[in-house]
Amino acid sequence: EECRATASGLPYLGGLLLLSILGALTYIAVVVAILMKNRKKCGVFLMKVRDPDPVKTLERPSPEVRDIVEPRHVFVAAIEHTIPDRKVKVSAGGLGKVLDQMLREHPPGRLSLVHPKFAGVNYGELTHYMTLEVIVDMQKQIIQVHKCESTAGDIHRVWYLLEHKWFETQVSTDAPYPYPQTKLSVLRFFSLWNQAAAHLMSSLDPRPDVYHCMDYHAAMLPLYLAPHEQVPTIIVLHNADYDGAIETEFINDVFWQGSPALRRLSLIFNLKPEAIREYLTFEGRFNMLWGGIASVEENQNGHGICTVSGKYADELKRERTMFKALPAVLPLDNAIDSAADDGPKCIEELKQQRVAAKKALQEFCGLRIDPDAKILIFIGRWVKQKGVDHIALLASNMLESYPEVQFVLAGPPGDPYGSYAQELLKPLADQYAGRLFVVTKFFIIPKFEKMGAHFCLMPSCSEPFGYVDVEFGLLGVPSLGCAIGGLGKIPGVYFRQQNSDSQDMLLAGYAACVQYALRVQPEKEYWEMAMASIPAQFPFSTWRDNLQVIYRHALLNFRYEDVAASREQLTLDDETGYNVLMEHPTKSDYSKVHASSSRAAQVQQKPKALVAPGVKLQHQLQRMQVNEATEFLIQPVSEQRVKELMSFWMGSEGREMDAETLQSHISLQNQRMSERSFATRALMRPCRGFQRLLNGSCLRIHFVIALGYIISPILDARLNFLTHNAKTLAANYTYDVMAIFWTNLGAAAGCFVWLGLSRQVPANLLMAVSLFLNQLIFSLATVLISAQSVVWIFIFDFLSGILTTSRWLFLIWNFNEDFHGGFQ
């Protein structure tokens, strides 16, 4: 009878199975149809800007707690500098222009500016001001401070120039910022610079009312001031992508101890390990900019952070984790002189001027004289952020598709992406002679000749403000590029970055933008955009008023009494520095050869009093070889090596691969070759089949992680099945309920367990351990459940609950970039 009942139930089960299969196939078909429909509809979002954006005027805050006076003494620290009276100019870009305008247009009062003294620059006659003494890497460094001053209107300008051999040998007027950040010499440079600037600031009389910090280079300065020496601070971000971060490795605590890199950085920067951990570690990595922002948050409740355009301020607040906790990122739009009064007053005058200027530009650049040509021009540094590699990739296609198009591309390569563009454009210059002008150095095009351009190319991946588009816009040349950061303020055609991580999307967006702009119909629409660009206004008066408002925010929110009372001294003293040295691993610590027990006994019997602290310190310094330039951080591939590899790759493998993919291949190969573990090197090898299938990079470690995603739910389902079908539980429903209870209790406990471990244990090791434990528990499942004792089953349920929550590790560490360095 049981057999007949079972047989009669089989058609029913078969029907259910058939329905399940049909339902699954229907679901897959619907998903595929939706994806195909959306793929046909997907496109590039273009926008036409018809009128220039007005500069926002900040609202003046009213004093809620106390009355304040306008600052009369402002202290500025910057590596780039300019002394107009002596024709001194050390500049790498937009920051130099901002300093120029600050020296002319700053609110009335005293402006104290501190800069490093560069070699090869004629500063004229200087007055010796004082001698500073700082500690860098446990070594005493002497800095000579020189002074000069002048007055411009109501602004009394005083320059303090710091003289030290590192300032003269590690930087130059062409490259004022030392690089890369992982080099020991670079870290020592920034330690010396920030400490010297802080010591100078604390010695000034009268005391500065406000510290005006420009970018990350001097953001650590407040950390070296004593609690009673702290002053209100504003940080003006000219480009938040440059934050002084060490990207090659984490320095967060590992296994509940400070990492060797953290302790070494503590010695270099003469700061306590706790200060490095609290103020200079962001998302697990050393970050100089975070030091300034953390100080502003602590002293001023986060008020005083601003950037050089309103759109960029909104972008930082919206998209960057570092700025999300701030009450606001305020706009301080750069100012620029308006267009000349003798410019064109109508479209017909602009057209006549364009004809003459276009011929002059073609003659100046050696292009073919063609009155109907449309000249696309790019001037600036050839770096990744400017998108010059996208121009190089699309230049050939544009020249083939549009016979009327001519290109003028000028600027010095500043990174591997610029070198990639140079290699890509080199053969095109001969192929399209007379239509393509390429010069890879600083190249000045006269103002009148610039008016001959049809569009100014601005395909930047990141642009805080953008001086170039404004300069061309004031000459009646619209912009053509990406609506990112400060771009989009001048009339022109722009595309949106819908996926900034996809090079294909960025290239497609830029190509669509160029194609649309070249086909603008009617032609009157183009000339209306060009004419609307000329009256754009970025007034100095608005910049000056907004700067006063930002100063006022910092002054109103600065907690004078609380800062002096609550903050401790962060710099190392002799005892703390010696303790850090003692904790730091040395070569002898890693050696497997130990002294004999008799010698060890003799050392232990030696009286401690005979060894003075200074002798101990010197001995440990020698053991660590601190005096030598021994690198302790993982070094990236040098720019020279990247250039060589790019040239070789493009010559042998072809020119279809974009610069981003090529750079990632080079970095990945360098990382794999630097790994010591055979297993790690094996896991970092590519999976050829999957790479062809996915049309992208796929390593063996990616395959292993993918298997972890697939296997983990199967293991959970299997473990749950074994548990609820155990003989012991089948006999009593109460046991079944208790098993579910212990599983849920284990899941709750697992959340705290994995969270705590994530703060100290490296992520890759933690994920590997969780996978291993899953396999282990799965293997032991049958043994534990078959045990006669119910207690063992409940223990198994509790452990399986803990392991179930380990799935979150894979989601967080693989898909949330903000948590890569550890849970903050």
Rosetta blueprint (number, residue, H / E / L):
1 E L
2 E H
3 C H
4 R H
5 A H
6 T H
7 A H
8 S H
9 G H
10 L H
11 P H
12 Y H
13 L H
14 G H
15 G H
16 L H
17 L H
18 L H
19 L H
20 S H
21 I H
22 L H
23 G H
24 A H
25 L H
26 T H
27 Y H
28 I H
29 A H
30 V H
31 V H
32 V H
33 A H
34 I H
35 L H
36 M H
37 K H
38 N H
39 R H
40 K H
41 K H
42 C L
43 G L
44 V L
45 F L
46 L E
47 M E
48 K E
49 V E
50 R L
51 D L
52 P L
53 D L
54 P L
55 V L
56 K L
57 T L
58 L L
59 E L
60 R L
61 P L
62 S L
63 P L
64 E L
65 V L
66 R L
67 D L
68 I L
69 V L
70 E L
71 P L
72 R L
73 H E
74 V E
75 F E
76 V E
77 A E
78 A L
79 I L
80 E L
81 H E
82 T E
83 I E
84 P H
85 D H
86 R H
87 K L
88 V E
89 K E
90 V E
91 S L
92 A L
93 G L
94 G H
95 L H
96 G H
97 K H
98 V H
99 L H
100 D H
101 Q H
102 M H
103 L H
104 R H
105 E H
106 H L
107 P L
108 P L
109 G E
110 R E
111 L E
112 S E
113 L E
114 V E
115 H E
116 P E
117 K L
118 F L
119 A L
120 G L
121 V L
122 N L
123 Y L
124 G L
125 E L
126 L L
127 T E
128 H E
129 Y E
130 M E
131 T E
132 L E
133 E E
134 V E
135 I E
136 V E
137 D L
138 M L
139 Q E
140 K E
141 Q E
142 I E
143 I E
144 Q E
145 V E
146 H E
147 K E
148 C E
149 E E
150 S E
151 T E
152 A E
153 G L
154 D L
155 I E
156 H E
157 R E
158 V E
159 W E
160 Y E
161 L E
162 L E
163 E E
164 H L
165 K H
166 W H
167 F H
168 E H
169 T H
170 Q L
171 V L
172 S L
173 T L
174 D L
175 A L
176 P L
177 Y L
178 P L
179 Y L
180 P L
181 Q L
182 T L
183 K L
184 L H
185 S H
186 V H
187 L H
188 R H
189 F H
190 F H
191 S H
192 L H
193 W H
194 N H
195 Q H
196 A H
197 A H
198 A H
199 H H
200 L H
201 M H
202 S H
203 S H
204 L L
205 D L
206 P L
207 R L
208 P L
209 D L
210 V E
211 Y E
212 H E
213 C E
214 M E
215 D L
216 Y H
217 H H
218 A H
219 A L
220 M L
221 L H
222 P H
223 L H
224 Y H
225 L L
226 A L
227 P H
228 H H
229 E H
230 Q L
231 V L
232 P L
233 T E
234 I E
235 I E
236 V E
237 L E
238 H L
239 N L
240 A L
241 D L
242 Y L
243 D L
244 G L
245 A E
246 I L
247 E L
248 T L
249 E L
250 F L
251 I L
252 N L
253 D L
254 V E
255 F L
256 W L
257 Q E
258 G L
259 S L
260 P H
261 A H
262 L H
263 R H
264 R H
265 L H
266 S H
267 L H
268 I H
269 F L
270 N L
271 L E
272 K L
273 P H
274 E H
275 A H
276 I H
277 R H
278 E H
279 Y H
280 L L
281 T E
282 F E
283 E L
284 G L
285 R E
286 F E
287 N E
288 M H
289 L H
290 W H
291 G H
292 G H
293 I H
294 A H
295 S H
296 V H
297 E H
298 E H
299 N H
300 Q H
301 N L
302 G L
303 H L
304 G L
305 I E
306 C E
307 T E
308 V L
309 S L
310 G H
311 K H
312 Y H
313 A H
314 D H
315 E H
316 L H
317 K H
318 R H
319 E H
320 R L
321 T H
322 M H
323 F H
324 K H
325 A L
326 L L
327 P L
328 A L
329 V L
330 L E
331 P E
332 L L
333 D L
334 N L
335 A L
336 I E
337 D L
338 S L
339 A L
340 A L
341 D L
342 D L
343 G L
344 P L
345 K L
346 C L
347 I H
348 E H
349 E H
350 L H
351 K H
352 Q H
353 Q H
354 R H
355 V H
356 A H
357 A H
358 K H
359 K H
360 A H
361 L H
362 Q H
363 E H
364 F H
365 C H
366 G L
367 L L
368 R L
369 I L
370 D L
371 P L
372 D L
373 A L
374 K E
375 I E
376 L E
377 I E
378 F E
379 I E
380 G L
381 R L
382 W E
383 V L
384 K H
385 Q H
386 K H
387 G L
388 V H
389 D H
390 H H
391 I H
392 A H
393 L H
394 L H
395 A H
396 S H
397 N H
398 M H
399 L H
400 E H
401 S H
402 Y L
403 P L
404 E L
405 V E
406 Q E
407 F E
408 V E
409 L E
410 A E
411 G L
412 P L
413 P E
414 G L
415 D L
416 P H
417 Y H
418 G H
419 S H
420 Y H
421 A H
422 Q H
423 E H
424 L H
425 L H
426 K H
427 P H
428 L H
429 A H
430 D H
431 Q H
432 Y L
433 A L
434 G L
435 R L
436 L E
437 F E
438 V E
439 V E
440 T L
441 K L
442 F L
443 F L
444 I L
445 I L
446 P L
447 K H
448 F H
449 E H
450 K H
451 M L
452 G L
453 A L
454 H L
455 F E
456 C E
457 L E
458 M E
459 P L
460 S L
461 C L
462 S L
463 E L
464 P L
465 F L
466 G L
467 Y H
468 V H
469 D H
470 V H
471 E H
472 F H
473 G H
474 L L
475 L L
476 G L
477 V L
478 P L
479 S E
480 L E
481 G E
482 C E
483 A L
484 I L
485 G L
486 G L
487 L L
488 G L
489 K L
490 I L
491 P L
492 G E
493 V E
494 Y E
495 F E
496 R L
497 Q L
498 Q L
499 N L
500 S L
501 D L
502 S L
503 Q H
504 D H
505 M H
506 L H
507 L H
508 A H
509 G H
510 Y H
511 A H
512 A H
513 C H
514 V H
515 Q H
516 Y H
517 A H
518 L H
519 R L
520 V L
521 Q L
522 P L
523 E H
524 K H
525 E H
526 Y H
527 W H
528 E H
529 M H
530 A H
531 M H
532 A H
533 S H
534 I L
535 P L
536 A L
537 Q L
538 F E
539 P L
540 F H
541 S H
542 T H
543 W H
544 R H
545 D H
546 N H
547 L H
548 Q H
549 V H
550 I H
551 Y H
552 R H
553 H H
554 A H
555 L H
556 L H
557 N H
558 F L
559 R L
560 Y H
561 E H
562 D H
563 V H
564 A H
565 A H
566 S H
567 R L
568 E L
569 Q L
570 L L
571 T E
572 L L
573 D L
574 D H
575 E H
576 T H
577 G H
578 Y H
579 N H
580 V H
581 L H
582 M H
583 E H
584 H L
585 P L
586 T L
587 K H
588 S H
589 D H
590 Y H
591 S L
592 K L
593 V L
594 H L
595 A L
596 S L
597 S H
598 S H
599 R H
600 A H
601 A H
602 Q H
603 V H
604 Q H
605 Q H
606 K L
607 P L
608 K H
609 A H
610 L H
611 V L
612 A L
613 P H
614 G H
615 V H
616 K H
617 L H
618 Q H
619 H H
620 Q H
621 L H
622 Q H
623 R H
624 M H
625 Q L
626 V L
627 N L
628 E L
629 A L
630 T L
631 E L
632 F L
633 L L
634 I L
635 Q L
636 P L
637 V L
638 S L
639 E H
640 Q H
641 R H
642 V H
643 K H
644 E H
645 L H
646 M H
647 S H
648 F H
649 W H
650 M H
651 G H
652 S H
653 E L
654 G L
655 R L
656 E L
657 M L
658 D L
659 A H
660 E H
661 T H
662 L H
663 Q H
664 S H
665 H H
666 I H
667 S H
668 L H
669 Q H
670 N H
671 Q H
672 R H
673 M H
674 S H
675 E L
676 R L
677 S L
678 F H
679 A H
680 T H
681 R H
682 A H
683 L H
684 M L
685 R L
686 P E
687 C L
688 R H
689 G H
690 F H
691 Q H
692 R H
693 L H
694 L H
695 N L
696 G L
697 S L
698 C L
699 L E
700 R H
701 I H
702 H H
703 F H
704 V H
705 I H
706 A H
707 L H
708 G H
709 Y H
710 I H
711 I H
712 S H
713 P H
714 I H
715 L H
716 D H
717 A H
718 R H
719 L H
720 N H
721 F H
722 L H
723 T H
724 H H
725 N L
726 A L
727 K H
728 T H
729 L H
730 A H
731 A L
732 N L
733 Y H
734 T H
735 Y H
736 D H
737 V H
738 M H
739 A H
740 I H
741 F H
742 W H
743 T H
744 N H
745 L H
746 G H
747 A H
748 A H
749 A H
750 G H
751 C H
752 F H
753 V H
754 W H
755 L H
756 G H
757 L H
758 S H
759 R L
760 Q L
761 V L
762 P L
763 A H
764 N H
765 L H
766 L H
767 M H
768 A H
769 V H
770 S H
771 L H
772 F H
773 L H
774 N H
775 Q H
776 L H
777 I H
778 F H
779 S H
780 L H
781 A H
782 T H
783 V H
784 L H
785 I H
786 S L
787 A L
788 Q L
789 S L
790 V H
791 V H
792 W H
793 I H
794 F H
795 I H
796 F H
797 D H
798 F H
799 L H
800 S H
801 G H
802 I H
803 L H
804 T H
805 T L
806 S L
807 R H
808 W H
809 L H
810 F H
811 L H
812 I H
813 W H
814 N H
815 F H
816 N L
817 E H
818 D H
819 F H
820 H L
821 G L
822 G L
823 F L
824 Q L
